[in-house]
Amino acid sequence: MAWLLILRELCGIGCRRPRRDSEMNETSALVVLVPEAESTVATFRQRYDPAAARGMPAHITLLYPFKDPEQIDPVVLSELGSLFARFDSFSVTMKRTGQFPGVLFLQPEPKEPFDAMIKAITRTYPEHLPYGGAVQDPHPHLTVADVAQEANLLGVAEEFDRAAGGKLPIQSRVSEVSLMATREGFWHRRHGFQLRCD
């Protein structure tokens, strides 16, 4: 898929040599962090997901790329806070894996609340389309592995199935959206936006 190639370029995913600071454009992303998944996916993400090596925790992406961190001012933070406060918190379960070309991921269920937030963000910030506009209908997912050679994915998937035996499903409560931003190429959490308590 063309959008995966663009995503890999934007994230540095699939790029096995370290990128110099001069090659990195600072950026930001809106994500749902899933700490409950870390014990199951951390080993695989550290080995197979370059975003993890750059400090990105286990997460489900709502919008990437977002604004340059220098453009995120109090007005933007207030807009985002108001946007996410309209959404109820909800529970999510991840019990199945799925695959894109070269990518192994966990599928969040239900996916509809993520879809609704993605659509609301893109309506508010139409200049910031998911994955740079490379994909019209983004599929919410938690990346477990992103391998440069797609032929290797089957082995990674089988290894993950063995390692995750008895650890699935993963249950999580989504009550916050995190604004992640890069600094010198590494991700850090900059702000959190609470969803409405039900």
C-alpha positions in Angstrom: 0.0 0.0 0.0 1.3 3.4 -0.9 0.3 4.9 2.4 2.5 2.4 4.3 5.5 3.6 2.3 4.7 7.2 3.2 4.1 6.3 6.9 7.4 4.5 7.0 9.1 7.6 5.6 7.3 9.9 8.0 8.0 7.8 11.1 11.4 6.5 10.1 9.8 3.1 10.1 11.6 0.6 8.0 14.7 2.8 8.1 17.3 0.6 9.8 20.2 3.2 9.9 19.9 5.9 12.5 18.7 9.2 11.1 20.8 12.3 11.9 19.1 15.1 13.7 19.5 17.2 10.5 17.3 14.6 8.7 14.5 14.7 11.3 11.6 17.1 11.0 10.0 17.6 14.5 6.4 16.6 14.5 3.5 15.6 16.8 0.7 13.1 17.0 -2.6 12.5 18.7 -2.7 9.0 20.2 -4.4 6.8 22.8 -1.8 5.3 25.0 -2.4 1.7 26.0 -0.1 0.9 29.0 -2.0 -2.4 29.6 -0.5 -3.7 26.4 3.1 -3.0 27.2 3.9 -6.2 29.0 2.6 -8.2 25.9 4.0 -6.1 23.1 7.1 -4.3 24.4 9.6 -7.0 23.5 8.3 -7.1 19.9 8.0 -3.4 19.5 11.6 -2.9 20.7 12.8 -5.4 18.2 10.5 -4.6 15.3 9.0 -1.1 15.6 11.5 1.8 15.2 8.9 4.2 16.7 9.3 2.3 20.0 13.1 2.8 19.9 12.4 6.5 19.5 10.3 6.6 22.7 6.7 6.0 21.5 4.8 3.8 23.9 2.2 1.2 22.9 -0.6 3.3 21.3 -3.5 3.6 18.9 -3.0 6.5 16.5 -5.7 9.1 16.0 -3.8 11.6 13.9 -0.2 11.5 12.6 1.4 13.7 11.6 -0.1 16.7 13.4 1.5 20.1 13.9 5.1 21.1 14.3 5.6 21.2 18.1 6.4 25.0 17.9 2.9 25.6 16.4 1.2 24.0 19.4 0.2 27.0 21.6 -2.4 27.5 24.3 -5.1 28.1 21.7 -4.4 24.8 20.0 -4.4 23.0 23.4 -7.7 24.6 24.3 -9.2 23.6 21.0 -8.1 20.0 21.5 -9.3 19.9 25.1 -12.8 21.1 24.0 -12.9 18.6 21.1 -12.1 15.6 23.2 -14.3 16.6 26.1 -17.3 15.9 23.8 -16.4 12.2 23.7 -17.4 9.7 26.4 -14.7 7.4 27.8 -15.0 3.8 26.8 -13.6 0.3 27.3 -11.6 -1.4 24.6 -10.6 -5.0 24.1 -7.8 -6.4 21.9 -8.0 -10.1 21.4 -7.1 -10.5 17.7 -4.1 -9.6 15.5 -4.3 -8.3 12.0 -1.8 -7.5 9.3 -1.1 -4.8 6.8 1.8 -5.4 4.3 4.8 -5.7 6.6 2.9 -4.7 9.7 1.5 -6.9 12.6 -1.0 -5.2 14.8 -3.7 -5.7 17.5 -7.2 -4.8 16.6 -9.1 -2.7 19.1 -12.8 -3.5 19.6 -14.9 -1.5 19.3 -13.2 0.6 16.7 -16.2 3.0 16.2 -15.2 5.4 19.0 -11.7 5.7 17.5 -13.2 6.3 14.1 -15.5 9.1 15.5 -12.5 10.9 17.1 -10.4 10.6 14.0 -13.2 12.2 11.9 -13.7 15.0 14.4 -10.0 15.8 14.4 -9.8 15.9 10.7 -12.9 18.1 10.5 -11.3 20.5 13.0 -7.9 20.4 11.3 -8.5 19.6 7.6 -5.0 20.7 6.8 -3.7 17.7 8.8 -4.9 14.5 7.2 -4.1 11.1 8.6 -0.8 9.9 7.3 -0.4 13.0 5.2 -3.6 12.1 3.2 -2.1 8.9 2.0 -5.1 6.8 3.3 -8.7 7.9 3.2 -10.1 5.6 5.8 -7.5 4.9 8.5 -7.8 1.7 10.4 -7.3 2.1 14.2 -4.6 -0.4 15.4 -1.9 -1.0 17.9 1.4 -1.8 16.0 3.2 -4.8 17.3 5.8 -5.1 14.6 6.8 -3.3 11.4 9.3 -5.3 9.4 11.2 -4.1 6.4 10.9 -7.4 4.6 7.2 -8.5 4.3 8.3 -12.1 4.0 9.6 -12.0 7.6 6.2 -11.0 8.9 4.8 -14.6 9.0 7.6 -15.7 11.3 7.1 -12.7 13.6 3.4 -13.3 13.7 3.9 -16.9 14.7 6.4 -15.9 17.3 4.0 -13.3 18.8 1.1 -15.8 18.9 3.3 -18.1 21.0 4.5 -15.3 23.2 1.1 -13.8 23.7 -0.6 -17.1 24.5 -2.6 -16.5 27.7 -2.1 -12.8 27.6 -4.9 -11.9 25.3 -7.4 -10.3 25.4 -6.0 -7.0 26.6 -8.6 -4.8 28.3 -8.1 -1.1 28.5 -10.2 1.9 29.5 -9.8 4.9 27.2 -10.3 8.1 29.1 -7.6 10.3 27.7 -6.0 11.3 24.4 -2.3 12.1 24.5 -0.5 14.7 22.5 3.0 13.3 21.6 5.7 15.4 20.2 9.2 14.8 19.0 12.3 16.5 20.4 15.6 15.9 18.6 13.8 12.9 16.9 12.5 11.3 20.1 8.9 11.1 21.2 7.7 12.5 24.5 4.2 13.1 26.0 3.4 16.8 25.9 -0.2 17.0 27.0 -3.2 14.9 27.9 -6.9 15.6 27.1 -9.6 14.0 29.2 -12.6 12.3 27.6 -16.0 12.8 29.3 -16.6 10.5 32.2 -19.7 8.4 31.7 
